[in-house]
């Protein structure tokens, strides 16, 4: 039943409605009204901002009339698989035999375009295809959420409001320029759009006309989408001639506390420690930096990642995502499957929250209690593991979870 002030009088006289229930109903209505007022105020402020930047054109005016608050997008950030799934779960669902096969077929279909883009930007075709595959399954799913309403909802929320306000205003510039039609403004909960899921500010910075029709249409034009992606990677600093990284082997007695995305060393440093490729061959002679990642702990695959890996992480700040892009690119180009299968252990978001709370109580800095296994949380785990004479791989194993629980109880 929809509760409104017009029927509260009838409810209050009903013997089945207690005083407590009535108070709760009144409180709910008051909260709803306050939220609606906040939304209207925020939309008015966004309108003023659009007028100030000169983008309150007729198409944008229509866009504002159709804005709706979408509460479901506020909670979507906490359900992102990049941060809620283990590496095994994430990887096996994305680097699949079908996706590899489809990527190889598309490499043939778009060979002339991809060859031209690699010559112009230095970005090999396999990375563009891998990003396309992970973002939208090669264009099969571009999203279903109205972008203006999604971005406005997030811009009116306290969490990262300024970030999404900037993205919303960037979307208005795109609409004003006529580069996105009303039917094309459908995408992800976060406001990403097109085959490669560009945020509006990324579109303004890197969108390109790949088919020569005078438009930058990353929704309907695959050439535009692929060229835009190549421009993005090159513009963010992609190093021509280098890979993203590789799976490697580490020697017995290796100091696992040296691992982590925050610990970069020269390739020569890792080579001198005895790290080899999966075929036991020495690492190449190259003047580049690298870091060792253990996304599943010391019992899972080991990756040595290079500077281009950090460029992939600018696309998405998840190590799981960047590793999957790199590996899918490798598989599309014919490289072998992983030599070590990631373990199937499961880690719940609540267990990570409990772990972060425990580490914080013990005096370790985790960067906050958010249920996300970020670099600071991994560093805190490595420190504790080393102090407790455990393998310092930065992985929240069940043994580690039990240890932290025991230490906080005693």
Buried (B, 14 or more C-beta within 10 A) or exposed (E): EEBEEEEBEEBEEEEEBEEEEBEEBBEEBEEEEEEEEEBEEBBEEBBEBBEEEEBBBEBBEEBBEEBEBBEEBBEBBEEBEBBBBBBBBBBBEBBBEEBBEBBBEBBEEBEEBBEBBBEEBBBBBBBBBBBBBBBBBBBEEBBEBBBBBBBBBBBBBEEEEEBBBBBBBBBBBBBBBEBBEEEBBBBBBBBBBBBBBBBBBBBBBBBBBBEEEEBBBBBBBBBBBBBBBBBBBBEBEBEEEBBBBBBBBBEEEBEBBBBBBEBBBEBBEBBEBBBBBBEEEEBEEBEBBBBBBBBBBBBBBBBBBBBBBBBBBBBBEBBBBBBBBBBBBBBBBEEEEBEEEBBEBEBEBEBBBBBBBBBBEEEBEBBEBBBBBBBBBBBBBBBBBBEEEBBBBBBBBEEBBEBBEEBBEE
